[in-house]
Amino acid sequence: MGEPDERGGAARAPETPGGRPPLFELRDAQVRRTGKTILSVGSFSLAEGESVALLGPNGAGKSTFVQLLTREVLPLHRDEPPVRFRGQDRPALSDIRACLGVVSGTMHDQVRVHLPAADVVAGGLFGTLGLPLRREVTEGHRRLAADALERLGIADLADRDVMTLSTGQVRRVLVARELVRDPGVLVFDEPCTGLDPEGMYHVREAMATLAAEGRSVVLVTHYPEDIVPAIGRVLLIGSARVVADGPKDELLRDDAMTGLFGVPLAVEERDGWYSLRGVYG
Ligand SMILES: Nc1ncnc2c1ncn2[C@@H]1O[C@H](COP(=O)(O)OP(=O)(O)OP(=O)(O)O)[C@@H](O)[C@H]1O
């Protein structure tokens, strides 16, 4: 696990803290589609408990990067395996999925059934949207779901039909649905897309809490505003490659953001939170 730095962020951890291999490791990983390289990563390693944000413009390769880690996308073959999970080059997919929770806007689109929020959360224990028909749902399962809702500050929504909730509330229910399995790693893929300031506030608050607890949070975003204080490391992804990898106070700067997004931008920081604005005229 990464040692917290003085700002509360997770500093880049040594390669093998306590002799353990990194959680994820990429070496000379390339992904090609329709004859074109859509992502090329020279070297990347994420320690257990370390958090990172992948920041870059549309189409840069951020989701492809995450899908390499989760093995939804495979790199070009090399004699030396380009992707390792906890030191293994051929991990069982079930092992990766067991330690991983993913929250994305795409999942949000699947919430089209009338179910109580608590059932949606408990479904996370079984990999189903609601409670499974052929499995016994115990009091223990229900308690885990109630705890997850409580931790996200939405215990009062437990009995509400998810179809009647606001976008921001559903997003938090989906975070609870991943949290219910107590995964060591949480992937947030553009978690604030489509949310109003209240929804963003709560989703960012949830990310901040989870990262500060020592879980690995892997965040994919277009906006520095999403990079909560507990995420200390940033990868800038542009044009199918990692442009920079380092502490966020070194990378979230006017020149780096202007170069990454290709328009004049200025960064402001306050109490460990960052914001980006356009520079006009
Ligand atoms: N199956 C595919 N075939 C062809 N091109 C693809 C395929 N999948 C992804 N791409 C291209 O690869 C590039 C990287 O895609 P990716 O989704 O990783 O970008 P991203 O940084 O996550 O973008 P966004 O911020 O818009 O979600 C894009 O140009 C995309 O069009």
The ligand as a MOL file (V3000), in Angstrom:
LIG
                    3D

  0  0  0     0  0            999 V3000
M  V30 BEGIN CTAB
M  V30 COUNTS 31 33 0 0 0
M  V30 BEGIN ATOM
M  V30 1 N -12.7190 -1.4430 -31.4640 0
M  V30 2 C -12.1620 -0.3350 -31.9390 0
M  V30 3 N -11.8920 -0.2030 -33.2600 0
M  V30 4 C -11.3180 0.9280 -33.7340 0
M  V30 5 N -10.9520 1.9740 -32.9650 0
M  V30 6 C -11.1950 1.8840 -31.6510 0
M  V30 7 C -11.7970 0.7370 -31.0600 0
M  V30 8 N -11.9040 0.9440 -29.7270 0
M  V30 9 C -11.3910 2.1660 -29.5060 0
M  V30 10 N -10.9730 2.7360 -30.6400 0
M  V30 11 C -10.3540 4.0630 -30.7950 0
M  V30 12 O -9.2700 4.1180 -29.9030 0
M  V30 13 C -9.1040 5.4420 -29.3930 0
M  V30 14 C -9.0300 5.4000 -27.8820 0
M  V30 15 O -10.3200 5.0480 -27.3700 0
M  V30 16 P -10.6350 5.1480 -25.8070 0
M  V30 17 O -12.0710 4.8010 -25.6590 0
M  V30 18 O -9.6400 4.3630 -25.0630 0
M  V30 19 O -10.4080 6.6970 -25.5380 0
M  V30 20 P -10.8070 7.5490 -24.2480 0
M  V30 21 O -9.6090 8.3790 -23.9050 0
M  V30 22 O -11.3480 6.6780 -23.1970 0
M  V30 23 O -11.9340 8.4630 -24.8810 0
M  V30 24 P -13.2210 9.1920 -24.1920 0
M  V30 25 O -12.6620 10.1960 -23.2540 0
M  V30 26 O -13.8760 9.8500 -25.3640 0
M  V30 27 O -14.0580 8.1410 -23.5620 0
M  V30 28 C -10.2720 6.2540 -29.9470 0
M  V30 29 O -9.8230 6.9820 -31.0420 0
M  V30 30 C -11.2690 5.1970 -30.3720 0
M  V30 31 O -12.0500 5.6400 -31.4430 0
M  V30 END ATOM
M  V30 BEGIN BOND
M  V30 1 1 1 2
M  V30 2 1 2 3
M  V30 3 2 2 7
M  V30 4 2 3 4
M  V30 5 1 4 5
M  V30 6 2 5 6
M  V30 7 1 6 7
M  V30 8 1 6 10
M  V30 9 1 7 8
M  V30 10 2 8 9
M  V30 11 1 9 10
M  V30 12 1 10 11
M  V30 13 1 11 12
M  V30 14 1 11 30
M  V30 15 1 12 13
M  V30 16 1 13 14
M  V30 17 1 13 28
M  V30 18 1 14 15
M  V30 19 1 15 16
M  V30 20 2 16 17
M  V30 21 1 16 18
M  V30 22 1 16 19
M  V30 23 1 19 20
M  V30 24 2 20 21
M  V30 25 1 20 22
M  V30 26 1 20 23
M  V30 27 1 23 24
M  V30 28 2 24 25
M  V30 29 1 24 26
M  V30 30 1 24 27
M  V30 31 1 28 29
M  V30 32 1 28 30
M  V30 33 1 30 31
M  V30 END BOND
M  V30 END CTAB
M  END
